[in-house]
C-alpha cells in the first residue's frame, strides 16, 4: 500500500511540473510524435514497395534452375602431349557443344516425384532476332509446355490479350511481352519474321500478349510451344536447355541446387543468386529508412533532455524542499523519469496513430504504371513489427533522454539551494 501511495504521489508531482510548463511539454510530445509518425510511414511505404517489387520478381523467377553454360576446355592438346611441361595457351576457344541437358526430360519426370518440389518445367531458351519491317530486335524465345510453365509462373494471369492455348494448336505461333509488341508495333493476329542465331528464318503469328511488370522480360521475351522452338533450332525432341523448379520451401533452394548440380553434373543457380541485386537493394533501403527514423527520434530525445534540464534548473527550490521533506534521491529521480515516460508514451501512441493514417492514406492513392502490372494503388506494408519497433524505440529514446536530467535532480543538495 505504501509503495502504491508513493507512486501516486510521485506521479502527481510529475504531472504538476508538466502542467506548469505545458508549452514545453507539448513541444517535446510533438517531437516524439513526429519521429514515430515518420518512422512508421517511411518504413511501411518503402517496405511495401520493396515487397511488391520482390513479389513480382520472384513470381517470374524459379526457386532454382539447372542449365549448361558454354565453357572453355579445361585442358589443351599440349597438356596431354607434354604432361610434365608448363604449357601456356592464350585465347582458348569455348567448346562448340550443344547446351542441352542430357536426359533432361527424364530428369524432369524424376524431379516431379521429389516431395520437396512443388512444380518443375523443362524448357528451351534461344536467342533470336524479331524482325518487322526495318526493325530487328534481339530477344529470347522460350519453348515451353504451357501447363508445366503455368504451374510455375501463373502465366495465364499475366495474359493481356489472346490465348496461351493456341501455342499447341497453331503452328509457328507465339505469345510475346507487351513491351516487345510495342517496339515491333504488332498486335494479336499479326505475322512477322523471326531469325535464329544460325540464320534460319521463320514467319510467326502473334496469338497473345502478356505483361509481367518486369521491363527486361516484357521488352525481350516471348513464349512458343516446346516443339515449335525445337523445330526452329533444328534439334531433336529430347533437347531442352533449362529445368526450372519451384519448391514448397524456397529457403531450401541453395542446398538443393548444389545437390542437384552434383547429382546430374549441370550448372545451376537459385533465387538468391538470380535476385541478388534486389535483395541487396532491399537491405540498403531498410538501412537508410531506419537511419533517418533513428536520427529524427534522437533529435526528439535531445529536445526532451533540454526541456527536463531547464525544468530542473527552474525547480531547484522545489526539489530542495521535497528532499528536505524526506523525499529520497530515487523519488526525485522518478519524478523526472515519469515526466519523460509520459511524454514518450503519449508521443509514441500519437505517432503510431498518425503514422498508420498516413500509410493508410497513401495506400488508397490511385497509381497507374506502364511498368508494374496489377499496381493500381501505391503498395504499403502494415506489418505489426514496424509499429512495435517504433513504439519501443520511442519509449527507449525518451527514457534515456530523461535519465541524465533525473540523475542531476537526484544529486541536488537541498541545504545549498535553501541557503541560496
Secondary structure, 3 states (H helix, E strand, C coil): CHHHHHHHHHHHHHHHHHHHCHHHHHHHHHHHHHHHHHHHHHHHHHHHHHHHHHHHHHHCCCCEEEECCCCECCCCHHHHHCCCCCCCCCCCCECCCCCCCCCHHHHHHHHCCCCCEEEEEEEEEEEEEEEECCEEEEEEEEEECHHHHHHHHCHHHHEEEECCHHHHCCCCEEEEEHHHHHHHCCCCCCEEEEEECCCCEEEEEEEEEECCCCHHHHHHEEEEEHHHHHHHHCCCCCCCCEEEEEECCHHHHHHHHHHHHHHHCCEEEEHHHHCHHHHHHHHHHHHHHHHHHHHHHHHHHHHHHHHHHHHHHHCHHHHHHHHHCCCCHHHHHHHHHHHHHHHHHHHHHHHHHHHHHHHHHHHCCECCCCCCCCCCECCCCCCHHHHHHHHHHHHHHHHHHHHHHHHHHHCCCHHHHHHC
